């Protein structure tokens, strides 16, 4: 589920936090980095649980409506399409999902069920929801399309949900877009046959990604002075003290990848950090960083310092 870019963003943040700390402890910072990355899985599970909790609250809402003294025909005999949604049944009954929720003690929606009411209130106003409820016998495709649309059109854009998640765990701010994308992709292929394989994915694509996060953090922190020296002299119009701290960190990560990660192509490194600088630094940072990294690549190549192996890596 994690992408290399997201790992790089987390390392940038961890190096920044380390530099700001009065008591710099590399082992402690490494643990925080891994904790920050692990939080993405908690968020993924929590958003899955949100869908199940919405169904459960809607079921209670319909039961109460049936007991009204002057209940309407629709309230007396409501559609069960949402309640019996096959995708939600696959999620809620999956033992891997149930065990993960239990182990991580993710009971947020039980405690803060007012957010469920906000989502359901908005959902009931949607014409496509009413059309879905009018189906006599919803197919698996109908159920899948409904859940995807509920998530993309109602849950993901909801500012109150976003603010709630940000307040709960600050590390989730950068995780929300990736989790949203991962969930929508998963809905598109979830079935009874593959639920145990695709419902709860691995956080890391492979063990190399986890090692990459740790090693990148350590290389940048342990070689900080050397990396700073590589930048000096490459910015004739800028003193080191005048370079934005975040830009300097991004440059150091890029240089560390040039010198210490032989399997990562130079262009991939540059492109990744340009995109990160566009999103997290100043408007002109990407131009500045691109110029410095390009110049460093030429200098490293000329001095035979560029540590790359394999074709196409330079």
C-alpha positions in Angstrom: 0.0 0.0 0.0 2.8 2.4 0.8 4.5 4.0 -2.2 8.2 5.0 -2.2 7.2 8.7 -2.5 5.1 8.4 0.7 8.1 6.8 2.5 10.3 9.6 1.3 7.8 12.2 2.7 7.8 10.4 6.1 11.6 10.4 6.1 11.7 14.2 5.3 9.3 14.8 8.2 11.4 12.6 10.5 14.6 14.3 9.7 13.0 17.7 10.2 11.6 16.5 13.6 15.1 15.2 14.5 16.7 18.5 13.7 14.2 20.4 15.8 14.6 18.2 18.8 16.7 19.3 21.8 17.5 15.7 22.6 18.5 14.1 19.4 18.2 10.3 19.6 18.5 8.4 16.3 17.1 5.2 17.6 14.1 7.0 19.0 13.6 8.9 15.7 13.7 5.6 13.8 11.0 4.1 16.0 8.9 7.2 15.4 9.4 6.9 11.6 8.2 3.3 11.6 5.3 4.2 13.9 4.3 7.0 11.5 4.3 4.6 8.6 2.4 2.0 10.6 -0.4 4.5 11.3 -1.4 4.3 7.6 -2.7 0.8 8.2 -4.7 2.0 11.2 -6.3 4.7 9.1 -7.1 2.1 6.3 -8.8 -0.2 8.8 -10.7 2.7 10.4 -12.1 3.9 7.1 -13.3 0.3 6.3 -14.9 0.2 9.7 -16.6 3.6 9.0 -18.5 1.9 6.1 -19.6 -1.0 8.3 -20.6 1.4 11.1 -22.6 3.5 8.7 -24.6 0.4 7.7 -25.2 -0.5 11.3 -26.4 3.0 12.2 -28.7 3.1 9.2 -30.2 -0.2 10.3 -30.9 1.2 13.7 -32.4 4.3 12.1 -34.7 2.2 9.9 -35.8 0.1 12.9 -36.8 3.2 14.9 -38.6 4.6 11.9 -40.7 1.4 11.7 -41.9 1.9 15.2 -43.2 5.4 14.6 -46.9 5.9 15.5 -47.6 7.4 12.1 -44.9 5.6 10.1 -45.2 6.0 6.3 -45.4 3.1 3.9 -41.7 3.4 3.1 -40.8 3.5 6.8 -42.9 0.4 7.6 -41.3 -1.6 4.7 -37.9 0.1 4.0 -35.4 -1.1 1.4 -32.8 -3.4 2.8 -30.3 -2.8 -0.1 -27.8 -0.9 2.1 -28.2 -3.1 5.1 -27.7 -6.3 3.0 -24.9 -4.8 0.8 -22.7 -7.8 -0.2 -19.5 -5.8 -0.1 -20.2 -4.6 3.4 -21.0 -8.2 4.5 -17.7 -9.4 3.1 -15.9 -6.7 5.0 -17.7 -7.0 8.3 -17.5 -10.9 8.4 -13.9 -11.2 7.3 -11.9 -12.7 10.2 -8.7 -10.9 9.3 -10.4 -7.6 9.4 -12.2 -8.4 12.6 -9.0 -9.5 14.3 -7.1 -6.4 13.1 -9.8 -4.1 14.5 -9.8 -5.9 17.8 -6.0 -5.9 18.2 -5.7 -2.2 17.3 -8.7 -1.3 19.5 -10.2 0.9 16.7 -13.4 1.9 18.4 -13.6 5.5 17.2 -17.0 5.3 15.5 -18.6 3.9 18.6 -17.4 6.8 20.6 -17.9 9.5 18.0 -21.1 8.3 16.2 -22.2 11.8 15.4 -19.9 11.7 12.4 -21.8 8.7 11.1 -25.0 10.8 11.3 -23.3 13.6 9.3 -22.4 11.2 6.5 -25.8 9.4 6.5 -27.7 12.7 6.5 -25.8 13.7 3.4 -26.2 10.3 1.8 -30.0 10.4 2.1 -30.1 13.5 0.0 -28.4 11.8 -3.0 -30.6 10.8 -5.9 -28.3 7.9 -6.7 -28.8 6.6 -3.2 -32.5 6.6 -3.7 -32.1 4.8 -7.0 -29.9 2.2 -5.3 -32.6 1.6 -2.7 -35.2 1.2 -5.3 -33.4 -1.9 -6.8 -35.5 -5.0 -6.3 -32.5 -7.3 -6.2 -29.1 -5.6 -6.1 -26.3 -7.5 -7.8 -22.7 -7.7 -6.5 -21.8 -5.1 -9.1 -24.6 -2.8 -7.9 -23.4 -3.2 -4.4 -19.8 -2.6 -5.4 -20.6 0.5 -7.4 -22.7 1.9 -4.6 -19.9 1.5 -2.0 -17.3 3.0 -4.3 -19.6 6.0 -5.0 -20.5 6.4 -1.3 -16.8 6.5 -0.5 -15.6 8.8 -3.4 -18.6 11.2 -3.4 -19.6 11.5 0.2 -16.9 10.2 2.6 -13.6 11.2 1.0 -14.6 14.9 0.3 -16.2 15.4 3.7 -14.3 18.2 5.5 -15.7 17.2 8.9 -14.3 13.7 8.6 -11.0 15.1 7.4 -10.7 17.5 10.4 -11.7 14.7 12.7 -9.0 12.4 11.4 -6.4 15.2 11.6 -7.3 15.8 15.2 -7.1 12.2 16.1 -3.6 11.6 14.7 -1.5 14.2 13.0 0.4 11.6 11.1 -2.7 10.8 9.2 -2.8 14.1 7.3 -0.5 12.9 4.6 -1.9 9.4 4.6 -5.5 10.2 3.8 -5.1 10.6 0.0 -3.2 7.3 -0.3 -5.6 5.4 1.9 -8.6 6.8 -0.1 -7.0 5.6 -3.4 -6.1 2.2 -2.0 -9.7 1.6 -0.7 -11.4 2.6 -3.9 -9.0 0.2 -5.9 -9.8 -2.5 -3.4 -13.5 -2.1 -3.7 -13.2 -2.6 -7.5 -11.8 -6.1 -7.1 -13.2 -7.4 -3.8 -15.1 -10.6 -4.1 -16.0 -13.6 -1.9 -13.2 -15.6 -3.4 -10.4 -13.1 -2.8 -11.6 -11.2 0.3 -8.9 -12.8 2.6 -6.2 -11.7 0.1 -7.2 -8.2 -0.9 -9.3 -6.8 1.9 -6.4 -6.1 4.3 -3.2 -5.6 2.2 0.3 -5.6 3.4 1.6 -2.1 4.5 4.9 -2.5 2.6 5.1 -3.9 -0.9 8.1 -5.9 0.3 10.8 -5.9 3.0 13.0 -3.7 0.8 10.6 -0.8 1.2 10.8 -1.0 5.0 14.6 -1.2 4.9 14.7 1.7 2.5 12.9 3.9 5.0 15.2 3.0 7.8 18.4 3.3 5.7 17.4 6.6 4.1 16.8 8.1 7.6 20.1 6.8 8.9 22.2 7.8 5.9 20.9 11.4 6.0 21.3 11.9 9.8 24.6 10.1 10.2 26.2 11.8 7.1 24.6 15.2 7.8 27.9 17.1 7.7 29.2 15.5 4.6 25.9 16.0 2.8 25.9 19.7 3.8 29.4 20.1 2.3 28.1 18.7 -1.0 25.6 21.5 -1.2 28.1 24.2 -0.3 29.6 25.8 -3.4 26.7 24.7 -5.5 24.5 27.7 -4.5 26.6 30.8 -5.4 23.7 33.1 -4.7 22.7 31.5 -1.5 24.4 31.0 1.8 23.7 27.7 3.5 21.9 29.6 6.3 19.5 31.2 3.7 18.3 28.0 2.2 14.9 26.9 3.6 15.4 24.1 6.1 13.0 21.9 4.3 14.7 22.5 1.0 18.0 21.6 2.6 16.6 18.3 4.0 15.1 17.4 0.6 18.5 18.1 -1.1 20.3 15.9 1.5 17.9 13.0 0.9 18.4 13.3 -2.8 22.2 13.3 -2.4 22.0 10.4 0.0 20.1 8.4 -2.7 22.7 9.3 -5.3 25.6 8.1 -3.2 24.2 5.3 -1.1 21.4 3.6 -3.0 22.9 2.0 -6.1 19.6 0.5 -7.4 17.6 3.7 -7.5 17.9 5.6 -10.9 19.1 9.2 -10.7 16.1 10.5 -12.6 13.7 8.7 -10.3 15.3 10.3 -7.3 15.2 13.8 -8.8 11.6 13.5 -10.0 10.4 12.2 -6.6 12.0 15.0 -4.6 10.8 17.7 -7.1 7.2 16.5 -6.6 7.7 16.4 -2.8 9.1 20.0 -2.9 6.1 21.2 -4.9 3.7 19.9 -2.4 5.5 20.6 0.9 7.9 23.5 0.4 7.9 27.0 -1.2 6.6 27.8 -4.7 10.1 28.2 -6.1 11.7 25.3 -4.3 11.3 22.8 -7.0 13.2 24.9 -9.5 16.0 25.5 -7.0 16.2 21.9 -6.0 16.1 20.7 -9.6 19.1 22.9 -10.5 21.2 21.8 -7.5 20.5 18.1 -8.0 21.2 18.3 -11.7 24.5 20.0 -11.1 25.5 17.5 -8.4 24.7 14.6 -10.7 27.1 16.0 -13.3 29.8 16.6 -10.7 29.4 13.2 -9.2 29.5 11.5 -12.6 32.7 13.4 -13.6 34.3 12.5 -10.3 33.1 8.9 -10.5 31.3 9.3 -7.2 27.9 8.4 -8.5 27.2 5.0 -7.0 24.8 3.3 -9.4 24.7 -0.2 -10.8 22.7 -1.6 -13.7 21.7 -0.2 -17.1 19.6 3.0 -17.2 20.3 4.0 -13.6 22.2 7.2 -14.5 
